[in-house]
Amino acid sequence: MDITTLYGSRIKQLRKQAKLSQTELSNRAGLSLSSLRRYESNERAPRTTDLEKIAAALNIHLSDLLETTLLDRATRYIEKNHPDIPPERVEAAIQSIVDSAIQDKYIDAVNEADRIGDEAFLERMVDVPDSYFLEETIKSFNRLNKRGKREALRTVAALLEDSRFTRRL
C-alpha cells in the first residue's frame, strides 16, 4: 500500500464520520469535486495545501488527518526494517517516526502557503495554541547544528527588534 492509498482511505473515512457527501466536502474545502474523488479513489495523492483545506473543512487539525496514515506507515516500517527492536521499545520508536513526519508535513504546509501567498492559511496558523508552536519550535531548533542554532537565534533577535512581529503586552 502506498501513500496515495493511505491518504485516500483516511480522507474517505473522516468524510463519512462527518456525514458529508463528496460534494459537500469539496465545497467546504474549496476543492473541485473531481480532485476529491481522485484523492479518495487513490488515483492521486493530495498536495499538503489540499490536505490542510480538507482538515479545515472537516474541522480537525492537519495532524489528525495525517496521524493514522503515518502511524500505519511507521508501524510497517518498524516491523519490516527493525524487527530486532524489543517489544517494549516499539511504541516509542513508532511515535518518534510519527512525530517527525507530522512536524515535516506542518513545515511543508507553512512553506507552501508562504510560497503561494496563502495569507488565509498563514492567518489560521496564528490561532494554533502557543504550546504547539513552542513544541514544534523546540523540535525544529534541536534538529539544527550549532551554526544553524546561532543563525536561528540571530533571526529571532532581529524579529524581536521589529514591532511588526512582536506582541503588544
C-alpha positions as CSV (number, residue, x, y, z in Angstrom):
1,M,0.0,0.0,0.0
2,D,1.5,3.3,-1.0
3,I,1.0,6.8,0.4
4,T,-1.8,7.6,-2.1
5,T,-3.9,4.7,-0.9
6,L,-3.4,5.7,2.7
7,Y,-4.5,9.3,2.3
8,G,-7.5,8.3,0.2
9,S,-8.8,5.9,2.7
10,R,-8.3,8.3,5.6
11,I,-10.0,11.2,3.8
12,K,-12.9,9.0,2.9
13,Q,-13.2,7.6,6.5
14,L,-13.2,11.1,8.1
15,R,-15.7,12.4,5.5
16,K,-18.1,9.6,6.2
17,Q,-17.6,10.1,10.0
18,A,-18.6,13.7,9.5
19,K,-21.6,12.6,7.5
20,L,-20.7,14.6,4.5
21,S,-21.0,13.8,0.8
22,Q,-18.1,14.2,-1.5
23,T,-19.8,17.3,-3.0
24,E,-20.3,18.8,0.5
25,L,-16.7,18.3,1.5
26,S,-15.3,19.5,-1.8
27,N,-17.4,22.7,-1.5
28,R,-16.3,23.3,2.1
29,A,-12.7,22.7,1.3
30,G,-12.7,24.8,-1.8
31,L,-11.6,21.9,-4.0
32,S,-13.0,20.6,-7.2
33,L,-15.2,17.5,-6.8
34,S,-13.0,15.7,-9.3
35,S,-9.9,16.3,-7.2
36,L,-11.6,15.0,-4.1
37,R,-12.8,11.9,-5.9
38,R,-9.3,11.3,-7.3
39,Y,-7.9,11.5,-3.7
40,E,-10.5,9.2,-2.3
41,S,-10.2,6.7,-5.1
42,N,-6.4,6.7,-4.7
43,E,-5.8,7.9,-8.2
44,R,-3.8,10.9,-6.9
45,A,-2.0,11.9,-3.7
46,P,-3.2,15.3,-2.3
47,R,-0.8,18.2,-2.0
48,T,-0.1,19.4,1.5
49,T,-2.2,22.5,0.9
50,D,-5.2,20.4,-0.1
51,L,-4.8,18.2,3.0
52,E,-4.9,21.4,5.1
53,K,-8.0,22.5,3.3
54,I,-9.7,19.1,3.8
55,A,-8.7,19.1,7.5
56,A,-10.2,22.6,8.0
57,A,-13.4,21.6,6.2
58,L,-13.7,18.6,8.5
59,N,-13.0,20.9,11.5
60,I,-10.0,18.8,12.5
61,H,-6.3,19.6,12.8
62,L,-4.0,18.6,10.0
63,S,-2.2,16.2,12.3
64,D,-5.5,14.3,12.9
65,L,-5.8,13.8,9.2
66,L,-2.3,12.5,8.9
67,E,-1.8,10.6,12.1
68,T,-3.5,7.3,11.3
69,T,-1.8,7.3,7.9
70,L,1.6,8.0,9.5
71,L,1.0,5.6,12.3
72,D,0.3,2.8,9.8
73,R,3.4,3.6,7.8
74,A,5.6,3.9,10.8
75,T,4.4,0.6,12.2
76,R,5.0,-1.2,8.9
77,Y,8.4,0.5,8.6
78,I,9.5,-0.7,12.1
79,E,8.1,-4.2,11.6
80,K,9.9,-4.5,8.2
81,N,13.2,-2.8,8.9
82,H,13.8,-3.2,12.6
83,P,12.3,-6.5,13.8
84,D,15.1,-6.6,16.4
85,I,13.7,-3.7,18.4
86,P,12.5,-5.0,21.8
87,P,8.7,-5.0,22.1
88,E,8.7,-2.6,25.0
89,R,10.5,0.0,22.8
90,V,8.5,-0.4,19.6
91,E,5.8,2.0,20.6
92,A,8.3,4.8,21.4
93,A,10.1,4.2,18.0
94,I,6.8,4.4,16.1
95,Q,5.8,7.6,18.0
96,S,9.1,9.1,17.2
97,I,8.6,8.5,13.5
98,V,5.1,9.8,13.5
99,D,6.1,13.0,15.4
100,S,8.9,13.7,13.0
101,A,6.7,13.2,10.0
102,I,3.9,15.4,11.4
103,Q,6.4,18.1,12.0
104,D,7.8,17.8,8.5
105,K,4.3,18.0,7.0
106,Y,3.4,21.0,9.1
107,I,6.6,22.8,8.0
108,D,5.9,21.8,4.4
109,A,2.3,23.3,4.6
110,V,3.6,26.6,6.1
111,N,6.3,26.8,3.5
112,E,3.9,26.1,0.6
113,A,1.4,28.7,2.0
114,D,4.1,31.2,2.2
115,R,5.4,30.4,-1.3
116,I,1.9,30.8,-2.9
117,G,1.0,33.8,-0.7
118,D,-1.9,32.0,1.0
119,E,-2.4,34.6,3.7
120,A,-5.7,32.9,4.9
121,F,-3.7,29.8,5.8
122,L,-1.0,31.7,7.5
123,E,-3.6,33.7,9.5
124,R,-5.2,30.4,10.7
125,M,-1.8,29.3,11.9
126,V,-1.9,32.3,14.3
127,D,-4.9,30.5,16.0
128,V,-2.9,27.4,16.7
129,P,-2.1,27.3,20.5
130,D,1.3,28.8,21.6
131,S,2.1,25.4,23.2
132,Y,2.0,23.7,19.8
133,F,4.3,26.4,18.3
134,L,6.7,26.1,21.2
135,E,6.9,22.4,21.0
136,E,7.4,22.5,17.2
137,T,9.9,25.3,17.5
138,I,11.9,23.3,20.1
139,K,11.8,20.2,17.9
140,S,13.0,22.2,14.9
141,F,15.7,24.0,16.8
142,N,17.1,20.7,18.2
143,R,17.4,19.4,14.6
144,L,19.8,22.3,13.8
145,N,23.6,22.1,14.1
146,K,25.5,24.7,16.2
147,R,25.8,27.1,13.3
148,G,22.1,26.8,12.4
149,K,21.2,27.4,16.1
150,R,23.2,30.6,16.1
151,E,21.6,31.8,12.9
152,A,18.1,31.0,14.3
153,L,18.8,33.0,17.4
154,R,20.1,35.9,15.4
155,T,16.9,35.8,13.2
156,V,14.7,35.7,16.3
157,A,16.6,38.6,17.9
158,A,16.1,40.7,14.6
159,L,12.3,39.8,14.7
160,L,12.1,41.0,18.3
161,E,13.5,44.3,17.3
162,D,10.8,44.9,14.7
163,S,7.5,46.0,16.1
164,R,5.6,44.3,13.2
165,F,6.5,40.9,14.7
166,T,6.1,41.4,18.4
167,R,3.0,41.3,20.6
168,R,1.9,44.3,22.5
169,L,1.6,43.4,26.1
